[in-house]
Amino acid sequence: MRTAERDIVATGLDVESFDEFYRAYSERIYRALALTLGNETLAKEATDEALSRAYARWGEVRALDNPAGWAYRVGLNWATSWWRKVRRERPAPATGNEPVVAGPDPTAVAVRTALDLLPLGQRTVVVCRVLLDLSITDTAAVLKVSEGTVKSRLSRGLDSLRAALTEEE
Amino acid sequence: MTLIPDNVAEAVRNAATPSIAYSVDLQSLRRRAARRRRRHQAAAAACAAALVGVGAVTIPAALSKEPPAGTLPVAPAADGVQGQRPPAQRLLLHGGGHTWEIPGKSKAGITNSGGQAEMRADGSVVRHAIPGVDGWYGAFGLADGELVVLGHTDLRPGTAGEDGPDVAGLSIELKVLRADGSVELTREVRVKGEGVSLVAADRGSAYLVRPSGLLSHDLATGREEPILPAAALTGADGRLIDVSGNAVAVLDGCQVRVFARSTGQQRTQASLPCTDAAQVRLSPDGRLAAVAYRTRDELRITVLDTETGASRATRTLPTVPQPAIVEVYGIAWTESTSVRVAWASLPRDADRLYQLEELLKSQTVSVQ
């Protein structure tokens, strides 16, 4: 049995289930956090932190209606908290292995700029609905706001994004 | 219901393609989870320190009855009485509060709150208030009763600031507290844009990890000298690094590496049959290293010879059956060849919060 498996079995967790969750959602959670935070390095660290917390509490997290939404919120809270500010005193080491990729297309840049300009509340709602495929109800539950708040924030956020797309076209 | 136009959704998805792909292996994730448990304790202790500080202001009469000032005696721990001679090293307790929600009830788990905890030779636990800071990254006890602490303070509480390594309004201070709790030394050690951690301390020096590596910080002058480069370290957690005598021990997963402090050269390396190595502590002369680690079913402590890497003794530490939490809170050498370890375990069916002192156990292991 691999070390990690032994570790999880020892705490009564389901290693296969967490591995499946990790494979299915880690990239999506990272993308969502990167778009929300506007900082890929910070988003990666937030994703690492959120997934490590999910791992540590997998027995509880897997029972939630939306573990990916939970992890997104944990990463978001962690990245924006005062404690995170203190922790960030320790800069992440540069690996030097980051792949070189082509830049995004102009439309993506325009949308990203528009997203960056949205208030955080609107941005998180758009990200939850579009990138995490959460329903209005699930988005409200993940962000701990009312469904009405989700709808109004989404509406205003979409208006801004539509305007950005129109200008780009 | 608010519908999301397909073109907007597609544009958002395209915009969400990061330039850096997400990749982290599961083993790294699990190590991070273990490190996070330890950090959680530091945050909880920081809140506790603030509360203790408030208590000292509001009920000075109550605290003034406690000898010495600055310590809050609590119930004895579960272990028996040790010898009367002062120990070679003090057993400060570093480790997590671990809590979880119980549906329909309150929380369950272990809390480690109320100041920096220390297990004394007789098995009792005292908690030291750390004055003048919001929280601390590490605390180490000296034989004469002093504490060396790396504390942090938000100089502009409630003020929004720009996050990042250059964050403004944050002070990171090295403090030396006397046995009576008064402050002997406070020195700002923050270098803007850099992280700093305290991993060990002795009478003359604090041992800090900065981006460049492990350094000795002269407590009298503030002068810093390099000991090991960052490449030789696995992090900045004081439970995974120790300095004593002419030895530096570093835990890397289940590997124990020992370096000669004087030269920085690796002296030996040993592998443990573990799932998670929790803590390392060098003997006062640096010739032995005690390492606590978990296997699938057991919690163990082993004593290694730092010259050869050979195991001199291994003991299994008793825990509750099928524990939900097993945490090592501290290791300290009581003599040159006797080491004491403190740990706690909590069953899965725990239905309330336990203060650490309720669960704390300790055991002494001697080698020939």
Interface residues (C-beta under 8 A of the other chain):
Chain A: M1 T3 A4 R6 D7 V9 A10 T11 G12 D19 Y22 S26 E27 Y30 R31 A32 A34 L35 E40 T41 A43 K44 T47 D48 E49 L51 S52 R53 Y55 A56 R57 E60 W82 W83 R84 K85 V86 R87 R88 E89 R90 P91 E98 P99 V101 G103 P104 D105 T107 A108 V109 V111 R112 L115 V126 V127 R129 V130 L131 I136 K151 L154 S155 L158 L161 R162 L165
Chain B: M1 T2 I4 P5 N7 V8 A9 A11 V12 R13 N14 A15 A16 T17 P18 S19 I20 A21 Y22 V24 L26 Q27 S28 L29 R30 R32 A33 R36 R37 R39 A43 W100 E101 H152 D154 G161 D163 G164 P165 V167 L170 I172 R190 G193 E194 G195 V196 S197 P211 A236 C254 T275 D276 R294 T295 R296 D297 Q322 A324 R348
